């Protein structure tokens, strides 16, 4: 068997400014056996819309840039030129990422890697080499959610928005790691990897207008174990973008208007309700009992009996518990947390302070930092938010690394 090939799968829309930087990052990779699958995409009707001409022209410029690159193999999926762009219900970043990943799956061998990337992300030169080492050392793992750290811009509005969003993401991830929940991954399209074999076995990526990265990772987690730690961190950009319905760009736009309702600081005790529910799964195999999530699940499923159908279909306790974990998945956990958390802005600081004090009890060398941060937390000052982000990131990396040792 030859060297493992890494297929880098890249959706592109209006990215000609970022593409040269990305190509430079890839040219500098220490692992040479890779190819780039780039899906340049837009809607066909944009060619007839005056306000979309800049994007149309930019996509053509991107194709020209890609065609002149000769340092490594590139396959271009052209869904942007006249007569070749999206028509009807297809379209968007989810479809573009899917086409690229499907092409990789068709071309690759079972143990080759499919790696999702974004044009605005900085990839250190050892990133691909680290992926090869990780999947070699973890042959039974089905995927990777790679650690990340958003680059700041020196533009206060953008930096304030991305820091607040990243604080939301890291608070969620840390709490999920602390309760050791199976869905403890962070979904970023720029930081996902799997094997060709696994991609085929799970039925590939489901196209979504946005959030395709989250749903794909959730699908992978229901199939097997996702790795959450890699020593090589990737660095996505912070930018306002409305190209997708939800995600980093739209969150920054809403946050810049002062609207963080969709991205609250979930208090730690709400995650304890999730943990308590998961701890009940074994007992629920034999008997009904009330859990902190029972009422929520009844509303979600539109039925009074949440667990009867699972008992009927799964005849062993192990199968039943796995079915419960599939039912109470990452999406339902987020929906539950949103239902249980008051998103009022005046409460967010209090939630964060309580969480800091809670986090301080888990490791001595973080304890004083979290205690001090609880006394000096401010979500309105850039320097304070930078400090919060840095502390949360380091704690999250520590937790990810500890989980990887288990």
C-alpha positions in Angstrom: 0.0 0.0 0.0 1.3 3.5 -0.9 1.3 6.6 1.1 -2.0 7.9 2.6 -3.5 10.6 0.4 -5.1 13.6 2.1 -8.0 15.1 0.1 -8.6 18.7 1.2 -12.2 19.6 0.5 -12.9 23.3 0.0 -16.1 25.2 -0.7 -15.4 28.5 -2.3 -17.6 31.6 -2.8 -16.1 35.1 -3.2 -12.8 34.1 -1.8 -10.2 35.3 -4.4 -8.6 37.5 -1.7 -8.0 34.5 0.6 -7.1 31.9 -1.9 -3.5 32.9 -2.5 -2.9 32.8 1.3 -4.5 29.4 1.6 -2.4 28.1 -1.3 0.7 29.4 0.4 -0.2 27.5 3.6 -0.7 24.4 1.6 2.5 24.7 -0.4 4.4 24.9 2.9 2.9 21.7 4.4 5.5 19.1 5.5 3.4 16.2 4.4 3.5 16.2 0.6 0.9 13.6 -0.4 -2.3 15.6 -0.7 -4.6 17.2 -3.3 -7.1 20.0 -3.1 -10.7 19.5 -4.2 -12.2 23.0 -4.7 -15.9 23.5 -5.4 -16.3 27.1 -6.6 -20.0 27.8 -6.3 -22.9 30.2 -6.6 -26.4 30.3 -7.9 -27.0 30.5 -11.7 -29.5 33.3 -11.3 -26.7 35.6 -9.9 -25.4 36.1 -13.4 -28.6 38.1 -14.1 -28.6 40.1 -10.8 -26.7 43.4 -10.8 -25.9 43.2 -7.1 -24.3 39.8 -7.5 -21.9 40.7 -10.3 -18.9 41.2 -8.0 -19.3 37.7 -6.6 -19.6 36.2 -10.0 -16.5 38.0 -11.2 -14.6 37.0 -8.0 -15.4 33.3 -8.5 -14.1 33.4 -12.0 -10.9 35.1 -10.7 -10.6 32.3 -8.1 -10.8 29.7 -10.9 -8.0 31.4 -12.8 -5.8 31.5 -9.6 -6.4 27.8 -9.0 -5.6 26.9 -12.6 -2.2 28.6 -12.4 -1.1 26.7 -9.3 1.2 23.8 -10.0 2.8 22.9 -6.7 0.3 20.2 -5.8 -2.7 18.6 -7.5 -6.0 20.6 -7.7 -9.3 19.4 -8.9 -11.8 22.2 -9.5 -15.6 21.5 -9.4 -17.0 24.4 -11.3 -20.5 25.3 -10.0 -20.1 29.0 -10.7 -19.5 29.6 -14.4 -22.5 30.5 -16.6 -24.6 27.4 -17.3 -22.8 25.4 -14.6 -24.0 27.1 -11.3 -26.6 26.0 -8.9 -30.3 25.8 -10.0 -33.3 25.1 -7.8 -33.0 23.8 -4.3 -29.4 22.8 -4.5 -26.8 25.3 -3.6 -24.8 26.8 -0.7 -21.8 25.9 1.3 -23.3 22.5 2.4 -23.8 21.3 -1.2 -20.3 22.6 -2.2 -18.6 20.8 0.7 -20.6 17.7 -0.1 -19.6 17.6 -3.8 -15.9 18.0 -2.8 -16.1 15.3 -0.2 -18.1 13.0 -2.4 -15.4 13.4 -5.1 -12.7 12.6 -2.6 -14.5 9.5 -1.5 -14.9 8.3 -5.1 -11.1 8.9 -5.8 -9.6 7.7 -2.5 -8.7 4.4 -0.9 -10.3 3.4 2.4 -7.6 4.8 4.7 -7.1 8.0 2.8 -8.2 11.1 4.6 -11.0 13.5 3.8 -10.3 16.9 5.4 -12.7 19.7 5.4 -11.1 23.2 5.1 -12.1 26.8 4.6 -10.4 29.5 2.5 -10.0 32.0 5.3 -8.2 29.7 7.7 -4.5 29.5 8.5 -3.1 26.0 8.6 0.3 25.6 10.2 2.9 23.7 8.1 2.7 20.5 10.2 -1.1 20.3 10.1 -1.4 17.6 7.5 1.5 15.7 9.0 -0.3 15.8 12.4 -3.5 14.4 10.9 -1.6 11.4 9.4 0.0 10.7 12.8 -3.3 11.1 14.7 -5.3 8.7 12.5 -2.4 6.2 12.6 -2.3 6.3 16.4 -6.1 6.2 16.7 -7.1 3.6 14.0 -10.6 3.0 15.5 -11.6 6.6 15.6 -14.0 7.8 13.0 -13.2 11.5 12.8 -11.5 14.6 14.3 -12.8 17.9 15.5 -9.6 19.9 15.5 -8.8 22.6 18.1 -9.1 26.1 16.8 -8.3 29.7 17.7 -9.9 32.6 15.7 -7.4 35.2 14.4 -8.2 38.8 15.4 -8.4 41.6 12.9 -7.4 44.8 14.7 -10.9 46.1 13.9 -12.7 46.5 17.2 -16.2 45.6 16.0 -15.1 42.4 14.3 -12.8 41.4 17.2 -15.5 42.1 19.9 -18.0 40.0 17.9 -15.7 37.0 17.3 -14.5 37.0 20.9 -18.0 37.0 22.2 -19.0 34.2 19.8 -15.9 32.2 20.7 -16.6 32.6 24.4 -20.1 31.2 23.8 -18.5 28.2 21.9 -15.8 27.5 24.4 -18.2 27.8 27.4 -20.4 25.2 25.7 -17.5 22.9 24.8 -15.9 23.0 28.3 -19.2 22.2 30.0 -19.8 19.3 27.6 -16.3 18.0 28.3 -16.7 18.3 32.0 -19.8 16.1 32.0 -18.1 13.8 29.5 -21.0 13.9 27.1 -20.5 11.9 23.8 -21.4 15.0 21.8 -18.5 17.1 23.2 -17.2 18.2 19.8 -17.0 21.7 18.3 -18.3 22.0 14.8 -16.1 24.1 12.4 -16.1 23.4 8.7 -12.4 24.4 8.7 -11.4 21.8 11.2 -12.9 18.4 10.5 -11.3 15.2 9.2 -12.3 11.6 8.6 -11.3 8.6 6.5 -12.7 7.7 3.1 -13.9 4.4 4.6 -15.9 6.1 7.4 -17.3 8.8 5.1 -18.8 6.1 2.9 -20.1 4.0 5.8 -22.0 6.9 7.3 -23.5 7.8 4.0 -21.5 11.0 3.4 -22.2 14.5 4.3 -25.9 15.7 4.2 -26.2 19.0 2.3 -27.5 21.8 4.4 -27.8 25.5 3.6 -25.6 26.0 6.8 -24.6 23.9 9.7 -23.5 20.9 7.6 -20.4 20.6 9.7 -22.4 20.1 12.9 -24.7 17.5 11.4 -21.8 15.7 9.8 -19.9 15.5 13.1 -23.1 14.3 14.9 -23.5 11.6 12.3 -19.9 10.5 12.8 -20.3 10.5 16.6 -23.4 8.2 16.3 -21.2 5.9 14.3 -18.1 5.8 16.5 -15.6 7.9 18.5 -14.5 11.4 17.4 -11.1 12.7 18.5 -11.1 16.2 20.0 -7.4 16.8 20.4 -4.6 17.5 18.0 -1.5 19.5 19.1 -1.6 21.5 15.8 -4.3 24.2 16.1 -5.9 25.9 13.1 -6.7 29.6 12.9 -10.0 30.6 11.2 -10.6 34.2 10.3 -13.0 36.6 12.0 -15.3 38.2 9.5 -18.8 39.4 9.1 -20.6 37.1 6.6 -24.3 36.5 5.7 -23.6 33.7 3.2 -25.1 31.1 5.5 -28.1 31.1 7.8 -26.2 30.4 11.0 -22.6 30.0 12.1 -19.7 32.3 12.7 -20.4 35.0 10.2 -24.1 35.5 10.9 -23.4 35.3 14.7 -21.0 38.1 14.4 -23.5 40.2 12.4 -26.2 39.7 15.0 -23.8 40.2 17.8 -22.5 43.4 16.4 -26.1 44.7 16.6 -26.2 43.7 20.3 -28.3 40.5 19.6 -26.7 37.5 21.4 -30.1 35.8 22.2 -29.2 32.8 19.9 -25.8 32.4 21.6 -26.2 32.7 25.3 -23.7 31.7 28.0 -25.3 28.5 29.2 -24.9 28.1 33.0 -23.1 25.0 34.2 -26.0 23.7 36.2 -28.1 23.2 33.0 -25.4 20.8 31.7 -25.8 18.9 35.0 -29.4 18.2 34.0 -28.1 16.7 30.8 -25.6 14.6 32.7 -28.3 13.4 35.2 -30.5 12.4 32.3 -27.6 10.4 30.7 -26.9 8.7 34.0 -30.5 7.5 34.0 -30.3 5.6 30.8 -29.2 2.4 32.4 -32.1 2.5 34.9 -34.6 3.5 32.2 -33.9 0.2 30.5 -36.0 -1.6 33.1 -38.3 1.2 34.5 -39.7 4.6 33.7 -38.5 7.4 35.9 -38.5 11.1 35.6 -35.4 12.8 34.3 -34.6 16.5 34.0 -35.1 16.3 30.3 -38.3 14.2 30.2 -40.8 17.0 29.8 -38.6 18.6 27.0 -38.4 15.3 25.2 -42.1 14.7 25.4 -42.6 18.0 23.7 -40.0 17.3 21.1 -41.2 13.8 20.3 -44.9 14.8 20.7 -45.6 11.7 22.8 -46.1 11.0 26.5 -43.9 7.9 26.6 -40.3 8.7 25.7 -38.6 5.4 26.3 -41.1 2.7 25.5 -40.3 2.5 21.8 -36.6 2.1 22.5 -37.3 -0.7 25.0 -39.4 -2.5 22.4 -36.7 -2.2 19.7 -33.5 -2.8 21.7 -33.3 -6.0 23.6 -30.1 -5.5 25.5 -29.2 -2.8 28.0 -26.1 -1.8 26.0 -28.1 -1.4 22.8 -30.8 0.6 24.7 -28.3 3.0 26.2 -26.7 3.6 22.7 -30.2 4.3 21.4 -30.9 6.8 24.2 -27.7 8.6 23.3 -28.7 8.7 19.7 -32.1 10.1 20.7 -30.8 12.7 23.1 -28.1 13.9 20.6 -26.1 17.1 20.3 -28.9 19.0 18.6 -31.5 18.1 21.2 -29.0 19.0 24.0 -28.5 22.4 22.5 -32.3 22.8 22.1 -32.8 21.8 25.7 -30.1 24.3 26.9 -31.7 27.1 24.9 -35.1 26.3 26.4 -33.8 26.3 30.0 -31.5 29.3 29.7 -32.8 32.9 30.0 -30.9 34.7 27.2 -31.4 38.2 28.7 -28.1 40.1 28.2 -28.1 41.4 31.7 -27.8 37.8 33.0 -25.0 36.7 30.7 -22.3 38.2 32.9 -23.7 36.5 36.0 -23.8 33.1 34.2 -20.2 33.5 33.1 -19.0 34.4 36.6 -20.8 31.4 38.1 -19.2 29.2 35.5 -15.7 30.5 36.2 -16.1 29.7 39.9 -17.3 26.2 38.9 -14.4 25.7 36.5 -12.0 26.8 39.2 -12.7 23.6 41.2 -11.3 21.3 38.5 -7.6 22.0 38.3 -5.4 24.0 40.7 -3.3 25.8 38.1 -6.4 27.2 36.6 -8.2 27.9 39.9 -6.8 31.3 40.7 -7.1 32.5 37.1 -10.8 31.6 37.0 -11.4 33.1 40.5 -9.8 36.3 39.5 -11.7 36.4 36.2 -15.0 35.9 38.0 -14.3 39.1 39.9 -13.2 41.1 36.8 -15.3 39.7 34.0 -16.5 42.3 31.5 -18.1 41.4 28.1 -18.0 45.0 27.0 -14.3 45.6 26.9 -12.0 44.2 24.3 -9.0 43.5 26.5 -11.2 41.7 29.1 -12.8 39.6 26.4 -9.3 38.7 25.0 -8.3 37.5 28.5 -11.5 35.5 28.9 -11.1 33.9 25.5 -7.4 33.0 26.2 -8.2 31.4 29.6 -11.2 29.4 28.2 -9.2 28.2 25.2 -6.3 27.0 27.4 -8.7 25.2 29.8 -10.6 23.7 26.8 -7.3 22.5 25.3 -6.3 20.9 28.6 -9.6 19.1 28.8 -9.4 17.9 25.2 -5.9 16.6 25.8 -6.9 14.8 29.0 -9.8 13.1 27.2 -7.5 12.0 24.5 -5.4 10.1 27.0 -8.3 8.0 28.2 
